[in-house]
Amino acid sequence: MTRKQRRMTIIGGSLAVLALAAALVLNALRDSIVFFSTPTMVAENHVQPGKRFRLGGLVQPGSLQRGDNLAVTFEVADGGAKLPVAYKGILPDLFREGQGVVAEGALDANGVFKADTVLAKHDETYMPKDVADALKKQGHWKDDYGAQAAGGAKPAATTAQGNSQGAVR
């Protein structure tokens, strides 16, 4: 075997091993690659109780019920199905009925999703105050950013000293 043939054999073998490793990793993660499952997907796939996954959808208006010791129940819907969710803890500031949410947890035997983490989704117009201020200083601020913020967003919270905090929408 010449040097060139030996080098090509080593490169070809290395690529084959790398392709096999990538295929094994992707096969092992095939169910975990989805960022979240919708209530319709949960119903169609007959998810077994106790299996952890992320549930995403909209908080159904009128379904939010607060209990004792930070216990909260609500329903997550995607237009086709809805799933009851139980959570115990502090909800994110952006959490409200009709808002997008992603919850992480597992189904119990009664078909209730027991969440241990709840994340509230925000729309694409969200912009941290620091970024908005930097854009204004650089002259890249678009007027419609402010119009969108004034059109329905709550004003930023202020501290006792009167400093504005929070995000610009």
N, C-alpha and C positions, 0 to 999 in steps of 0.2 A: 504494500500500500504506500502510495506517495504521501507527502506531507499535506498536499491539498485535499486528497481524498479523506485522510484521517481528520483534518479540520472540519470538512463538510459533514462527516459522520458524527462528530461530536456536536456540532451546531444542530444538526437534524435531530439527534437524540435529545438534546437539551430542550428544543422546541416541543418535541413530543411529550416529554415529562411535564413541561410547563402547561401545555394544553390539557393534559390529564388532570393535573392539580386544579386548574381553573374549573374544569367540568365537575370535579368532585365537590368543590366549594359551592358552586352555584346549585348543584343538586341538593346539597345539605341545607342550603338557605332558601330553597324555592318557596316555602310557605312564609318565610320571614321577610321576604323582599317587599311585600305589600306594606305601605306605610300605615294603613288602617283598613279595617273591614267595615262595611256599612251594615245596617240592620238587615237589609235584603240579602246580602252575602252570608250573614250569620244564619239566617233562616234556610237558605238554599243549601248551604254546606253542612247543616246539622252539626254545628260545633259542639263537641263533648263538654259537659260540665267539668270545670277545673282547668281547662286548657287556657293559658294566658294568650291574650291578643289585644290589639288596639281597636277600639270602636270609634267610628267617626260619623258625624251627621249634624243635624240641627236640633237644638233643644226645643222640644215641642211646646208652643205657647200654652200656658195654663197647667202645665204638668209639674212645675217646680213646687216642692213641698219641703219646708225646713222642719227638722225635728230637734230633739234635745242633743246636747253635746256635739254640735257641729254636724249632725247627721242630716243628709240631704238626699231626696229622691227626685228623679225627673225622668222624662222619656226622651230618647234620641230617635229621630226619624230621618228618613232619606227620601220620602215621597212614596215609597212602595211598602215599607214596613216600619214598625217602631219597636223599640226595645226598652224596657224599664231599667234604670240605672240607680244603684244605691252607692253613696259615697259618704265618708266620714272624714271631714277635714275642712280646711279653709279653701274656699273656691277662689279662682283667679279674679282679678278686678274686672276683666272684660267679659266674664261669664254672665249671661242673661238669657232669657227666653227668646227664641228666634235666632240666636247667634250660633255660629259653628263651634263645635267642640270635638276634641279627641280625648277619649278616656282609655286608660290602660288598666287591665284587670282580667277577671275570668267570670264565666257564667256559673251560677250556683245550680243546685238540683231543681229549683223552682223556675228557672229561666230568667232570673234577674241577674243583670251584669253587675258584679261587685267591683267597683273601681277603687284602685288605690292611688291613682294619679289622674287628675283632670286638667287638661290644657284648653284654654279658650283660643279660638282662631280669630284673627283680625283681618280686615279687608286690605286690599293692596294700596290704599291711600295712607296707611299708617306710616309715620315718619318720626323718629325720635327727635326731641327738641334740639339736641346738640347738632344733629345732621341738618335740620332746618336752618339753624343759626349759621352754620358753616356755608350752606348754599346761599343764604342771603348775603353774607360777607363777600363771597366770590362772585356775586352777580348772576348766579345760575338759578335763582328762585323763580319759579313760574307762578303767575298770578292765580292760576286755577288751583294750586295747592291750598292757598288761603281761602278761596271760595268754597272748596270742598270741606274745609275745616269749619267754616262758618255755617255751612248748609245743614248741619245736623249733629255735629260732634259736640260733646260736652266741653266746656272750657277747662283748661288745665287747672289742677289743684294748686293752691297757693299755701305757702308755709306761714307760720306766725309772723315772720319778718316781711311777708308780702312778695317773696320770690316765687316766680312761677316754676312749677315742677310738672313733670309728666311728659306726654307726647303731643306733638302737633299732628292733627289729622288733616 
